[in-house]
Amino acid sequence: MTGYGLSSSVEGGSEVSIEIKGVNHRFLEISIKSNDINNEIDQYIRSVVGKSVSRGKVDIKIKFKSPVKTKYSINNKLLKMLQNTAQDALVNKESLKFSDVKDIPGIFNIETDKKTNIRLLKREFNKALKDFTDSRKKEGTKIKKVIDKKLKGINVLVSKILKSSKKNLDRRLKVYKQKVINLIEDFDEERASQEIALLALKHDVSEELDRISFHVNSLKDETNKRNSSGKKIDFVLQELFRESNTLSVKLDDSNSKSSALDMKLLIEEMREQIQNVE
């Protein structure tokens, strides 16, 4: 599912800004872009995201500024050695100035110390992640409403086809029997009725309708779970589509076949939506 989270803060000279974006993806893929985090923080972020997200491409951008402490020092031993050497070598015994020695390696040293506020970074990341997961939940609620509506539509079509199929079965029996009577003058009526029944049963769709109803109920149960699985929903929709396809092939009544095609359309629309569900 898509999602977005943002958090930023300033504390004790440290500044942090975290942005999280998520788009649809079959698997979990985490990308972290940062100017200043170590491997420990990288692993922490991936671990926390992995516990909250199971599918999707998640892009995380982190901007972090830490206060820098600078320490200056002079190597007195080297400086004294330089002074002695210079006094022995030079005719003019003037004292050395800072400008004379500042660029000589090893005498004047500058050390910088930058300390990362790990607590601040983790706190703001968790805020951004909560914002991100909340936005995904809102999208999931909308998708669930869409799926529920389409499942109700499938149930209506199932009832419509089931009602028509019972009437069509009786009609087929009469039509087939009359054709046999017209073709055969001397026939075994019981044997003919058996053969006719077998022909009519080729168009019986009660099993397909039962399986479709079962899959619809399975989808309802799964979408009503607190932690529903997008992969499982996708699998059930595949089975549902397979049954609806068989149904449309077996039906010979134009109205019922039209209902079956409408059903396939609803299932396809749900399969498109379910790509957004993890």
KOLGU-662052 format. One record per atom (N, C-alpha, C): residue number from 1; x, y, z. Coordinates in nm, 3 decimals. Layout:
<atoms>
  resi       c1       c2       c3
   NUM        X        Y        Z
...
</atoms>
This chain:
<atoms>
  resi       c1       c2       c3
     1    0.083   -0.119    0.000
     1    0.000    0.000    0.000
     1    0.087    0.125    0.000
     2    0.031    0.234   -0.049
     2    0.103    0.359   -0.045
     2    0.091    0.421    0.095
     3    0.188    0.505    0.129
     3    0.185    0.569    0.260
     3    0.288    0.681    0.265
     4    0.270    0.769    0.363
     4    0.363    0.882    0.378
     4    0.375    0.919    0.524
     5    0.499    0.944    0.570
     5    0.524    0.985    0.708
     5    0.635    1.087    0.713
     6    0.622    1.184    0.803
     6    0.721    1.291    0.813
     6    0.737    1.333    0.958
     7    0.862    1.358    1.000
     7    0.888    1.407    1.135
     7    1.021    1.481    1.136
     8    1.028    1.589    1.217
     8    1.152    1.665    1.227
     8    1.160    1.728    1.366
     9    1.284    1.757    1.410
     9    1.302    1.814    1.543
     9    1.442    1.874    1.554
    10    1.455    1.969    1.650
    10    1.584    2.029    1.683
    10    1.603    2.017    1.833
    11    1.719    1.968    1.873
    11    1.744    1.950    2.016
    11    1.894    1.957    2.045
    12    1.932    2.048    2.134
    12    2.072    2.056    2.178
    12    2.172    2.071    2.066
    13    2.137    2.148    1.965
    13    2.229    2.167    1.854
    13    2.217    2.062    1.745
    14    2.141    1.956    1.770
    14    2.120    1.851    1.670
    14    1.988    1.876    1.595
    15    1.991    1.853    1.464
    15    1.871    1.868    1.381
    15    1.847    1.739    1.304
    16    1.722    1.696    1.302
    16    1.689    1.573    1.228
    16    1.558    1.592    1.154
    17    1.554    1.541    1.032
    17    1.433    1.542    0.949
    17    1.422    1.407    0.880
    18    1.306    1.342    0.898
    18    1.286    1.207    0.843
    18    1.159    1.204    0.759
    19    1.173    1.153    0.637
    19    1.060    1.140    0.545
    19    1.051    0.995    0.499
    20    0.932    0.936    0.509
    20    0.911    0.796    0.468
    20    0.800    0.792    0.362
    21    0.832    0.729    0.249
    21    0.732    0.712    0.143
    21    0.722    0.563    0.109
    22    0.601    0.517    0.082
    22    0.581    0.376    0.046
    22    0.491    0.363   -0.075
    23    0.528    0.273   -0.166
    23    0.445    0.243   -0.283
    23    0.427    0.092   -0.292
    24    0.338    0.050   -0.382
    24    0.305   -0.092   -0.394
    24    0.423   -0.172   -0.449
    25    0.442   -0.290   -0.393
    25    0.548   -0.380   -0.438
    25    0.514   -0.520   -0.388
    26    0.554   -0.622   -0.465
    26    0.519   -0.760   -0.426
    26    0.592   -0.803   -0.300
    27    0.712   -0.749   -0.279
    27    0.791   -0.787   -0.163
    27    0.829   -0.661   -0.085
    28    0.893   -0.681    0.030
    28    0.938   -0.566    0.109
    28    1.077   -0.523    0.060
    29    1.087   -0.399    0.020
    29    1.214   -0.342   -0.026
    29    1.235   -0.208    0.044
    30    1.340   -0.198    0.123
    30    1.368   -0.079    0.203
    30    1.490   -0.007    0.147
    31    1.473    0.122    0.117
    31    1.584    0.204    0.069
    31    1.605    0.320    0.167
    32    1.727    0.333    0.218
    32    1.759    0.438    0.316
    32    1.862    0.533    0.256
    33    1.827    0.661    0.250
    33    1.919    0.764    0.202
    33    1.946    0.861    0.316
    34    2.072    0.872    0.354
    34    2.106    0.958    0.467
    34    2.246    1.015    0.450
    35    2.266    1.132    0.508
    35    2.398    1.195    0.501
    35    2.486    1.159    0.619
    36    2.426    1.101    0.726
    36    2.508    1.080    0.845
    36    2.446    0.980    0.942
    37    2.442    0.851    0.907
    37    2.401    0.747    1.002
    37    2.499    0.631    0.992
    38    2.521    0.563    1.103
    38    2.613    0.450    1.102
    38    2.537    0.320    1.078
    39    2.610    0.210    1.073
    39    2.550    0.080    1.043
    39    2.451    0.036    1.150
    40    2.477    0.074    1.275
    40    2.386    0.037    1.384
    40    2.248    0.098    1.363
    41    2.243    0.226    1.326
    41    2.115    0.293    1.303
    41    2.047    0.235    1.179
    42    2.125    0.206    1.077
    42    2.071    0.146    0.954
    42    2.000    0.015    0.985
    43    2.064   -0.070    1.064
    43    2.004   -0.199    1.100
    43    1.881   -0.180    1.188
    44    1.886   -0.081    1.276
    44    1.771   -0.052    1.363
    44    1.650   -0.013    1.280
    45    1.671    0.075    1.183
    45    1.561    0.122    1.098
    45    1.502    0.005    1.018
    46    1.586   -0.076    0.959
    46    1.536   -0.189    0.879
    46    1.458   -0.288    0.965
    47    1.505   -0.310    1.088
    47    1.437   -0.402    1.178
    47    1.299   -0.350    1.218
    48    1.291   -0.222    1.252
    48    1.164   -0.163    1.295
    48    1.063   -0.160    1.179
    49    1.110   -0.123    1.060
    49    1.021   -0.120    0.943
    49    0.971   -0.260    0.910
    50    1.060   -0.359    0.918
    50    1.022   -0.497    0.888
    50    0.914   -0.552    0.980
    51    0.908   -0.499    1.103
    51    0.804   -0.543    1.197
    51    0.669   -0.478    1.167
    52    0.670   -0.363    1.099
    52    0.546   -0.290    1.072
    52    0.494   -0.309    0.931
    53    0.584   -0.346    0.838
    53    0.546   -0.356    0.697
    53    0.591   -0.491    0.643
    54    0.504   -0.560    0.573
    54    0.541   -0.690    0.517
    54    0.558   -0.686    0.366
    55    0.490   -0.590    0.298
    55    0.506   -0.576    0.153
    55    0.506   -0.428    0.117
    56    0.584   -0.395    0.014
    56    0.588   -0.257   -0.032
    56    0.731   -0.209   -0.052
    57    0.744   -0.105   -0.133
    57    0.874   -0.042   -0.153
    57    0.878    0.082   -0.066
    58    0.964    0.082    0.035
    58    0.970    0.190    0.134
    58    1.099    0.270    0.115
    59    1.082    0.400    0.086
    59    1.197    0.490    0.070
    59    1.205    0.580    0.192
    60    1.321    0.582    0.256
    60    1.342    0.660    0.378
    60    1.454    0.761    0.354
    61    1.423    0.889    0.376
    61    1.523    0.995    0.362
    61    1.549    1.057    0.500
    62    1.674    1.059    0.540
    62    1.712    1.113    0.671
    62    1.814    1.224    0.653
    63    1.782    1.341    0.708
    63    1.877    1.452    0.711
    63    1.910    1.479    0.857
    64    2.040    1.472    0.889
    64    2.080    1.482    1.029
    64    2.203    1.574    1.042
    65    2.194    1.667    1.135
    65    2.306    1.757    1.164
    65    2.341    1.744    1.312
    66    2.469    1.724    1.338
    66    2.515    1.711    1.477
    66    2.610    1.826    1.510
    67    2.612    1.872    1.637
    67    2.705    1.976    1.677
    67    2.849    1.925    1.669
    68    2.938    2.009    1.625
    68    3.079    1.971    1.609
    68    3.164    2.045    1.712
    69    3.244    1.971    1.786
    69    3.338    2.030    1.882
    69    3.478    2.025    1.822
    70    3.543    2.141    1.824
    70    3.677    2.150    1.766
    70    3.781    2.171    1.876
    71    3.889    2.096    1.869
    71    3.996    2.104    1.969
    71    4.129    2.134    1.899
    72    4.197    2.237    1.949
    72    4.325    2.276    1.892
    72    4.438    2.238    1.988
    73    4.550    2.194    1.934
    73    4.665    2.158    2.018
    73    4.796    2.183    1.944
    74    4.903    2.208    2.025
    74    5.037    2.230    1.968
    74    5.131    2.125    2.026
    75    5.205    2.063    1.940
    75    5.303    1.963    1.982
    75    5.428    2.039    2.029
    76    5.436    2.064    2.159
    76    5.546    2.144    2.215
    76    5.684    2.083    2.190
    77    5.691    1.953    2.191
    77    5.820    1.886    2.171
    77    5.874    1.914    2.031
    78    5.786    1.899    1.931
    78    5.829    1.926    1.794
    78    5.858    2.074    1.774
    79    5.775    2.158    1.839
    79    5.797    2.302    1.826
    79    5.934    2.343    1.881
    80    5.970    2.287    1.997
    80    6.099    2.319    2.058
    80    6.213    2.272    1.970
    81    6.199    2.152    1.913
    81    6.301    2.100    1.823
    81    6.317    2.192    1.701
    82    6.201    2.242    1.651
    82    6.206    2.332    1.536
    82    6.276    2.463    1.572
    83    6.244    2.513    1.690
    83    6.307    2.639    1.733
    83    6.459    2.624    1.745
    84    6.501    2.516    1.807
    84    6.646    2.492    1.823
    84    6.714    2.480    1.688
    85    6.651    2.406    1.598
    85    6.709    2.388    1.464
    85    6.717    2.521    1.390
    86    6.608    2.601    1.404
    86    6.605    2.729    1.333
    86    6.709    2.825    1.388
    87    6.729    2.827    1.519
    87    6.826    2.917    1.582
    87    6.969    2.880    1.543
    88    6.995    2.751    1.530
    88    7.129    2.706    1.491
    88    7.157    2.736    1.345
    89    7.054    2.732    1.264
    89    7.073    2.746    1.119
    89    7.065    2.889    1.071
    90    6.991    2.972    1.142
    90    6.969    3.108    1.095
    90    7.066    3.205    1.159
    91    7.107    3.303    1.083
    91    7.194    3.410    1.135
    91    7.112    3.502    1.223
    92    6.988    3.535    1.175
    92    6.897    3.620    1.252
    92    6.829    3.534    1.358
    93    6.847    3.563    1.484
    93    6.795    3.479    1.593
    93    6.656    3.520    1.639
    94    6.574    3.576    1.548
    94    6.439    3.617    1.587
    94    6.356    3.495    1.628
    95    6.260    3.520    1.720
    95    6.171    3.413    1.766
    95    6.072    3.376    1.654
    96    6.036    3.250    1.652
    96    5.939    3.204    1.552
    96    5.798    3.252    1.586
    97    5.722    3.295    1.483
    97    5.583    3.337    1.500
    97    5.489    3.221    1.466
    98    5.362    3.235    1.508
    98    5.261    3.131    1.479
    98    5.246    3.109    1.329
    99    5.251    3.222    1.257
    99    5.236    3.212    1.111
    99    5.349    3.133    1.047
   100    5.462    3.124    1.118
   100    5.576    3.049    1.064
   100    5.560    2.898    1.078
   101    5.484    2.858    1.180
   101    5.479    2.715    1.211
   101    5.343    2.650    1.186
   102    5.237    2.730    1.161
   102    5.102    2.674    1.155
   102    5.081    2.573    1.042
   103    5.160    2.587    0.937
   103    5.142    2.496    0.823
   103    5.242    2.382    0.822
   104    5.329    2.377    0.924
   104    5.426    2.267    0.930
   104    5.357    2.142    0.989
   105    5.356    2.030    0.918
   105    5.286    1.909    0.966
   105    5.333    1.865    1.103
   106    5.236    1.832    1.190
   106    5.264    1.773    1.320
   106    5.279    1.871    1.433
   107    5.295    2.001    1.404
   107    5.314    2.098    1.513
   107    5.179    2.156    1.560
   108    5.098    2.205    1.467
   108    4.968    2.261    1.502
   108    4.859    2.163    1.456
   109    4.780    2.110    1.549
   109    4.680    2.007    1.518
   109    4.539    2.057    1.547
   110    4.447    2.017    1.461
   110    4.304    2.049    1.478
   110    4.226    1.918    1.483
   111    4.152    1.894    1.588
   111    4.071    1.772    1.602
   111    3.924    1.811    1.614
   112    3.840    1.742    1.538
   112    3.694    1.766    1.544
   112    3.625    1.643    1.599
   113    3.524    1.667    1.679
   113    3.447    1.557    1.739
   113    3.299    1.584    1.717
   114    3.234    1.494    1.639
   114    3.092    1.509    1.609
   114    3.016    1.392    1.673
   115    2.927    1.423    1.764
   115    2.854    1.320    1.836
   115    2.709    1.315    1.789
   116    2.667    1.198    1.740
   116    2.531    1.181    1.690
   116    2.434    1.155    1.806
   117    2.324    1.230    1.808
   117    2.220    1.212    1.910
   117    2.131    1.095    1.868
   118    2.171    0.974    1.907
   118    2.099    0.852    1.866
   118    1.956    0.853    1.919
   119    1.938    0.897    2.041
   119    1.804    0.897    2.103
   119    1.708    0.986    2.023
   120    1.756    1.104    1.982
   120    1.673    1.196    1.904
   120    1.639    1.135    1.768
   121    1.736    1.074    1.704
   121    1.713    1.017    1.572
   121    1.609    0.904    1.578
   122    1.624    0.815    1.677
   122    1.530    0.703    1.689
   122    1.389    0.753    1.721
   123    1.382    0.854    1.809
   123    1.251    0.908    1.849
   123    1.177    0.966    1.728
   124    1.246    1.046    1.649
   124    1.182    1.109    1.533
   124    1.152    1.007    1.424
   125    1.238    0.905    1.412
   125    1.208    0.801    1.312
   125    1.080    0.727    1.349
   126    1.063    0.692    1.477
   126    0.943    0.621    1.519
   126    0.818    0.707    1.501
   127    0.831    0.838    1.518
   127    0.717    0.927    1.492
   127    0.679    0.925    1.344
   128    0.781    0.935    1.258
   128    0.756    0.932    1.114
   128    0.697    0.798    1.071
   129    0.747    0.689    1.131
   129    0.696    0.556    1.096
   129    0.551    0.540    1.138
   130    0.514    0.593    1.253
   130    0.374    0.587    1.298
   130    0.284    0.665    1.202
   131    0.331    0.782    1.163
   131    0.258    0.863    1.065
   131    0.241    0.786    0.935
   132    0.347    0.717    0.895
   132    0.346    0.637    0.772
   132    0.246    0.521    0.780
   133    0.252    0.444    0.890
   133    0.163    0.328    0.904
   133    0.017    0.372    0.921
   134   -0.007    0.486    0.987
   134   -0.144    0.536    1.001
   134   -0.204    0.569    0.865
   135   -0.122    0.628    0.777
   135   -0.173    0.662    0.643
   135   -0.204    0.536    0.563
   136   -0.124    0.431    0.583
   136   -0.150    0.304    0.515
   136   -0.278    0.238    0.566
   137   -0.303    0.251    0.697
   137   -0.426    0.195    0.754
   137   -0.549    0.263    0.696
   138   -0.540    0.395    0.677
   138   -0.653    0.468    0.619
   138   -0.682    0.419    0.478
   139   -0.574    0.397    0.401
   139   -0.593    0.345    0.266
   139   -0.650    0.204    0.270
   140   -0.602    0.122    0.364
   140   -0.654   -0.014    0.377
   140   -0.803   -0.017    0.408
   141   -0.848    0.077    0.491
   141   -0.991    0.086    0.525
   141   -1.073    0.118    0.400
   142   -1.022    0.208    0.317
   142   -1.092    0.244    0.193
   142   -1.100    0.124    0.099
   143   -0.988    0.051    0.087
   143   -0.985   -0.066   -0.002
   143   -1.082   -0.173    0.047
   144   -1.090   -0.191    0.178
   144   -1.181   -0.292    0.235
   144   -1.326   -0.259    0.199
   145   -1.362   -0.131    0.203
   145   -1.498   -0.091    0.168
   145   -1.528   -0.122    0.022
   146   -1.427   -0.099   -0.064
   146   -1.445   -0.129   -0.207
   146   -1.465   -0.278   -0.228
   147   -1.383   -0.361   -0.161
   147   -1.392   -0.506   -0.176
   147   -1.526   -0.557   -0.123
   148   -1.568   -0.506   -0.007
   148   -1.697   -0.548    0.050
   148   -1.811   -0.521   -0.046
   149   -1.806   -0.406   -0.110
   149   -1.912   -0.369   -0.205
   149   -1.914   -0.464   -0.324
   150   -1.796   -0.501   -0.373
   150   -1.789   -0.589   -0.489
   150   -1.828   -0.733   -0.451
   151   -1.796   -0.774   -0.329
   151   -1.838   -0.908   -0.284
   151   -1.989   -0.917   -0.275
   152   -2.053   -0.809   -0.229
   152   -2.200   -0.807   -0.226
   152   -2.256   -0.817   -0.367
   153   -2.189   -0.749   -0.461
   153   -2.234   -0.758   -0.601
   153   -2.223   -0.899   -0.655
   154   -2.115   -0.971   -0.617
   154   -2.099   -1.110   -0.663
   154   -2.209   -1.198   -0.604
   155   -2.241   -1.177   -0.477
   155   -2.348   -1.256   -0.414
   155   -2.482   -1.235   -0.484
   156   -2.507   -1.112   -0.523
   156   -2.632   -1.082   -0.596
   156   -2.633   -1.157   -0.729
   157   -2.519   -1.157   -0.799
   157   -2.511   -1.226   -0.928
   157   -2.522   -1.377   -0.912
   158   -2.463   -1.431   -0.806
   158   -2.474   -1.575   -0.779
   158   -2.620   -1.614   -0.759
   159   -2.692   -1.538   -0.679
   159   -2.834   -1.566   -0.655
   159   -2.913   -1.557   -0.784
   160   -2.879   -1.460   -0.867
   160   -2.950   -1.441   -0.994
   160   -2.926   -1.559   -1.087
   161   -2.799   -1.603   -1.096
   161   -2.765   -1.716   -1.184
   161   -2.825   -1.845   -1.131
   162   -2.822   -1.864   -0.999
   162   -2.877   -1.986   -0.939
   162   -3.026   -1.997   -0.966
   163   -3.095   -1.886   -0.956
   163   -3.239   -1.885   -0.983
   163   -3.268   -1.918   -1.129
   164   -3.188   -1.861   -1.218
   164   -3.208   -1.885   -1.362
   164   -3.169   -2.027   -1.400
   165   -3.063   -2.080   -1.338
   165   -3.015   -2.213   -1.376
   165   -3.117   -2.322   -1.344
   166   -3.191   -2.305   -1.235
   166   -3.295   -2.404   -1.201
   166   -3.405   -2.405   -1.306
   167   -3.444   -2.288   -1.350
   167   -3.547   -2.279   -1.454
   167   -3.493   -2.334   -1.586
   168   -3.366   -2.300   -1.616
   168   -3.308   -2.345   -1.742
   168   -3.290   -2.496   -1.747
   169   -3.263   -2.559   -1.631
   169   -3.247   -2.703   -1.627
   169   -3.378   -2.773   -1.665
   170   -3.489   -2.727   -1.608
   170   -3.619   -2.784   -1.642
   170   -3.651   -2.761   -1.789
   171   -3.618   -2.645   -1.838
   171   -3.645   -2.613   -1.979
   171   -3.563   -2.702   -2.071
   172   -3.435   -2.725   -2.035
   172   -3.349   -2.810   -2.116
   172   -3.401   -2.954   -2.122
   173   -3.445   -3.002   -2.007
   173   -3.496   -3.139   -2.003
   173   -3.612   -3.157   -2.100
   174   -3.702   -3.062   -2.103
   174   -3.818   -3.070   -2.192
   174   -3.775   -3.060   -2.338
   175   -3.681   -2.968   -2.365
   175   -3.636   -2.949   -2.503
   175   -3.565   -3.072   -2.556
   176   -3.473   -3.128   -2.475
   176   -3.399   -3.246   -2.518
   176   -3.490   -3.366   -2.538
   177   -3.585   -3.380   -2.447
   177   -3.676   -3.495   -2.455
   177   -3.763   -3.486   -2.579
   178   -3.809   -3.365   -2.611
   178   -3.893   -3.349   -2.728
   178   -3.815   -3.376   -2.855
   179   -3.685   -3.337   -2.856
   179   -3.602   -3.365   -2.973
   179   -3.585   -3.514   -2.994
   180   -3.565   -3.587   -2.884
   180   -3.550   -3.732   -2.895
   180   -3.679   -3.796   -2.945
   181   -3.791   -3.747   -2.893
   181   -3.922   -3.803   -2.935
   181   -3.944   -3.781   -3.083
   182   -3.905   -3.665   -3.129
   182   -3.923   -3.635   -3.270
   182   -3.834   -3.720   -3.360
   183   -3.717   -3.758   -3.309
   183   -3.622   -3.834   -3.390
   183   -3.646   -3.985   -3.385
   184   -3.697   -4.031   -3.274
   184   -3.712   -4.176   -3.256
   184   -3.858   -4.212   -3.232
   185   -3.906   -4.298   -3.312
   185   -4.047   -4.338   -3.297
   185   -4.060   -4.444   -3.187
   186   -3.974   -4.541   -3.192
   186   -3.980   -4.648   -3.093
   186   -3.858   -4.637   -3.001
   187   -3.880   -4.595   -2.879
   187   -3.765   -4.574   -2.790
   187   -3.803   -4.612   -2.647
   188   -3.698   -4.634   -2.569
   188   -3.713   -4.664   -2.427
   188   -3.716   -4.530   -2.353
   189   -3.835   -4.495   -2.304
   189   -3.852   -4.362   -2.243
   189   -3.763   -4.345   -2.120
   190   -3.748   -4.452   -2.039
   190   -3.665   -4.441   -1.918
   190   -3.519   -4.417   -1.954
   191   -3.471   -4.494   -2.056
   191   -3.331   -4.479   -2.099
   191   -3.310   -4.340   -2.159
   192   -3.408   -4.296   -2.237
   192   -3.398   -4.163   -2.299
   192   -3.393   -4.054   -2.194
   193   -3.473   -4.070   -2.088
   193   -3.476   -3.970   -1.980
   193   -3.341   -3.963   -1.910
   194   -3.276   -4.080   -1.894
   194   -3.143   -4.082   -1.830
   194   -3.040   -4.008   -1.916
   195   -3.044   -4.037   -2.045
   195   -2.948   -3.971   -2.135
   195   -2.972   -3.821   -2.140
   196   -3.101   -3.786   -2.141
   196   -3.136   -3.643   -2.146
   196   -3.088   -3.572   -2.019
   197   -3.106   -3.643   -1.905
   197   -3.062   -3.584   -1.778
   197   -2.911   -3.561   -1.777
   198   -2.836   -3.659   -1.835
   198   -2.691   -3.643   -1.842
   198   -2.651   -3.523   -1.927
   199   -2.723   -3.504   -2.039
   199   -2.696   -3.390   -2.124
   199   -2.724   -3.259   -2.051
   200   -2.837   -3.258   -1.980
   200   -2.874   -3.136   -1.908
   200   -2.777   -3.103   -1.797
   201   -2.724   -3.208   -1.731
   201   -2.632   -3.187   -1.618
   201   -2.499   -3.128   -1.662
   202   -2.468   -3.142   -1.792
   202   -2.346   -3.080   -1.841
   202   -2.348   -2.929   -1.824
   203   -2.469   -2.876   -1.815
   203   -2.485   -2.732   -1.798
   203   -2.524   -2.696   -1.655
   204   -2.521   -2.794   -1.566
   204   -2.553   -2.766   -1.426
   204   -2.435   -2.692   -1.362
   205   -2.463   -2.579   -1.301
   205   -2.356   -2.493   -1.244
   205   -2.367   -2.482   -1.093
   206   -2.440   -2.574   -1.032
   206   -2.460   -2.564   -0.887
   206   -2.329   -2.577   -0.810
   207   -2.240   -2.668   -0.856
   207   -2.111   -2.684   -0.787
   207   -2.026   -2.558   -0.798
   208   -2.023   -2.499   -0.917
   208   -1.945   -2.376   -0.935
   208   -2.000   -2.263   -0.847
   209   -2.132   -2.253   -0.841
   209   -2.193   -2.149   -0.758
   209   -2.166   -2.172   -0.610
   210   -2.166   -2.297   -0.569
   210   -2.133   -2.329   -0.429
   210   -1.990   -2.289   -0.396
   211   -1.897   -2.321   -0.488
   211   -1.757   -2.288   -0.463
   211   -1.734   -2.136   -0.465
   212   -1.807   -2.069   -0.554
   212   -1.796   -1.922   -0.560
   212   -1.844   -1.861   -0.428
   213   -1.955   -1.911   -0.376
   213   -2.007   -1.861   -0.249
   213   -1.908   -1.889   -0.135
   214   -1.845   -2.006   -0.141
   214   -1.745   -2.041   -0.039
   214   -1.628   -1.943   -0.043
   215   -1.579   -1.914   -0.164
   215   -1.466   -1.823   -0.178
   215   -1.503   -1.681   -0.135
   216   -1.625   -1.640   -0.165
   216   -1.671   -1.506   -0.124
   216   -1.672   -1.496    0.028
   217   -1.723   -1.600    0.094
   217   -1.725   -1.600    0.241
   217   -1.583   -1.601    0.299
   218   -1.493   -1.675    0.231
   218   -1.354   -1.676    0.275
   218   -1.291   -1.538    0.266
   219   -1.322   -1.467    0.159
   219   -1.271   -1.331    0.143
   219   -1.325   -1.237    0.250
   220   -1.454   -1.252    0.280
   220   -1.514   -1.169    0.385
   220   -1.445   -1.193    0.518
   221   -1.423   -1.321    0.550
   221   -1.358   -1.355    0.677
   221   -1.217   -1.297    0.683
   222   -1.144   -1.306    0.570
   222   -1.006   -1.260    0.569
   222   -0.997   -1.107    0.580
   223   -1.084   -1.037    0.507
   223   -1.079   -0.890    0.510
   223   -1.128   -0.835    0.643
   224   -1.204   -0.913    0.718
   224   -1.251   -0.867    0.848
   224   -1.151   -0.893    0.960
   225   -1.043   -0.968    0.928
   225   -0.942   -0.993    1.030
   225   -0.862   -0.866    1.057
   226   -0.811   -0.854    1.177
   226   -0.730   -0.738    1.213
   226   -0.599   -0.736    1.134
   227   -0.540   -0.855    1.116
   227   -0.415   -0.864    1.040
   227   -0.438   -0.954    0.919
   228   -0.513   -0.905    0.822
   228   -0.542   -0.984    0.704
   228   -0.419   -0.992    0.614
   229   -0.413   -1.098    0.533
   229   -0.296   -1.122    0.447
   229   -0.331   -1.092    0.302
   230   -0.258   -0.998    0.242
   230   -0.281   -0.965    0.103
   230   -0.252   -1.082    0.010
   231   -0.151   -1.161    0.044
   231   -0.116   -1.276   -0.039
   231   -0.229   -1.380   -0.039
   232   -0.288   -1.403    0.079
   232   -0.397   -1.500    0.087
   232   -0.519   -1.451    0.011
   233   -0.549   -1.322    0.024
   233   -0.663   -1.265   -0.049
   233   -0.641   -1.279   -0.199
   234   -0.518   -1.253   -0.242
   234   -0.485   -1.264   -0.384
   234   -0.505   -1.407   -0.433
   235   -0.465   -1.507   -0.351
   235   -0.481   -1.648   -0.388
   235   -0.630   -1.685   -0.400
   236   -0.711   -1.641   -0.303
   236   -0.854   -1.672   -0.307
   236   -0.918   -1.608   -0.429
   237   -0.877   -1.487   -0.464
   237   -0.931   -1.420   -0.582
   237   -0.896   -1.496   -0.710
   238   -0.779   -1.556   -0.714
   238   -0.742   -1.637   -0.830
   238   -0.836   -1.756   -0.844
   239   -0.864   -1.823   -0.730
   239   -0.957   -1.936   -0.732
   239   -1.098   -1.890   -0.770
   240   -1.136   -1.775   -0.719
   240   -1.268   -1.721   -0.749
   240   -1.281   -1.690   -0.898
   241   -1.175   -1.635   -0.954
   241   -1.177   -1.604   -1.098
   241   -1.185   -1.733   -1.181
   242   -1.113   -1.836   -1.138
   242   -1.115   -1.963   -1.210
   242   -1.256   -2.023   -1.212
   243   -1.324   -2.018   -1.096
   243   -1.460   -2.073   -1.089
   243   -1.557   -1.990   -1.174
   244   -1.540   -1.859   -1.171
   244   -1.630   -1.773   -1.250
   244   -1.608   -1.794   -1.399
   245   -1.486   -1.825   -1.438
   245   -1.456   -1.851   -1.578
   245   -1.522   -1.982   -1.624
   246   -1.511   -2.086   -1.539
   246   -1.579   -2.214   -1.569
   246   -1.729   -2.193   -1.577
   247   -1.780   -2.112   -1.486
   247   -1.924   -2.084   -1.483
   247   -1.971   -2.021   -1.613
   248   -1.898   -1.922   -1.661
   248   -1.940   -1.851   -1.783
   248   -1.936   -1.943   -1.905
   249   -1.844   -2.042   -1.903
   249   -1.833   -2.136   -2.016
   249   -1.953   -2.232   -2.017
   250   -1.994   -2.277   -1.901
   250   -2.101   -2.377   -1.892
   250   -2.239   -2.319   -1.918
   251   -2.256   -2.191   -1.887
   251   -2.389   -2.130   -1.903
   251   -2.421   -2.108   -2.051
   252   -2.544   -2.143   -2.090
   252   -2.586   -2.120   -2.227
   252   -2.700   -2.019   -2.237
   253   -2.752   -1.979   -2.123
   253   -2.856   -1.877   -2.122
   253   -2.790   -1.739   -2.129
   254   -2.835   -1.654   -2.218
   254   -2.769   -1.525   -2.242
   254   -2.770   -1.435   -2.118
   255   -2.881   -1.433   -2.045
   255   -2.889   -1.347   -1.926
   255   -2.793   -1.396   -1.817
   256   -2.791   -1.529   -1.796
   256   -2.703   -1.585   -1.695
   256   -2.556   -1.566   -1.733
   257   -2.527   -1.585   -1.864
   257   -2.389   -1.567   -1.910
   257   -2.346   -1.422   -1.891
   258   -2.438   -1.328   -1.912
   258   -2.406   -1.187   -1.891
   258   -2.375   -1.160   -1.743
   259   -2.451   -1.224   -1.655
   259   -2.426   -1.209   -1.511
   259   -2.289   -1.265   -1.473
   260   -2.253   -1.380   -1.535
   260   -2.124   -1.441   -1.507
   260   -2.010   -1.351   -1.553
   261   -2.028   -1.285   -1.668
   261   -1.926   -1.193   -1.717
   261   -1.913   -1.071   -1.626
   262   -2.026   -1.023   -1.575
   262   -2.023   -0.913   -1.478
   262   -1.947   -0.953   -1.352
   263   -1.966   -1.080   -1.314
   263   -1.898   -1.132   -1.196
   263   -1.747   -1.134   -1.219
   264   -1.703   -1.178   -1.337
   264   -1.561   -1.180   -1.369
   264   -1.502   -1.039   -1.365
   265   -1.581   -0.943   -1.410
   265   -1.535   -0.804   -1.408
   265   -1.514   -0.755   -1.265
   266   -1.607   -0.788   -1.176
   266   -1.594   -0.749   -1.036
   266   -1.470   -0.812   -0.972
   267   -1.447   -0.938   -1.005
   267   -1.330   -1.008   -0.950
   267   -1.201   -0.945   -1.000
   268   -1.196   -0.911   -1.129
   268   -1.078   -0.847   -1.185
   268   -1.051   -0.712   -1.119
   269   -1.157   -0.638   -1.092
   269   -1.141   -0.508   -1.025
   269   -1.086   -0.527   -0.884
   270   -1.132   -0.633   -0.815
   270   -1.080   -0.662   -0.681
   270   -0.933   -0.703   -0.688
   271   -0.897   -0.779   -0.790
   271   -0.757   -0.823   -0.803
   271   -0.665   -0.702   -0.825
   272   -0.715   -0.601   -0.894
   272   -0.636   -0.479   -0.911
   272   -0.619   -0.406   -0.778
   273   -0.728   -0.401   -0.701
   273   -0.723   -0.332   -0.571
   273   -0.633   -0.404   -0.474
   274   -0.635   -0.538   -0.479
   274   -0.563   -0.616   -0.377
   274   -0.412   -0.605   -0.394
   275   -0.366   -0.554   -0.510
   275   -0.223   -0.531   -0.527
   275   -0.172   -0.425   -0.430
   276   -0.266   -0.345   -0.373
   276   -0.230   -0.240   -0.277
   276   -0.233   -0.287   -0.134
   277   -0.268   -0.414   -0.114
   277   -0.283   -0.466    0.023
   277   -0.167   -0.559    0.054
   278   -0.108   -0.542    0.170
   278    0.004   -0.629    0.206
   278   -0.042   -0.751    0.279
</atoms>
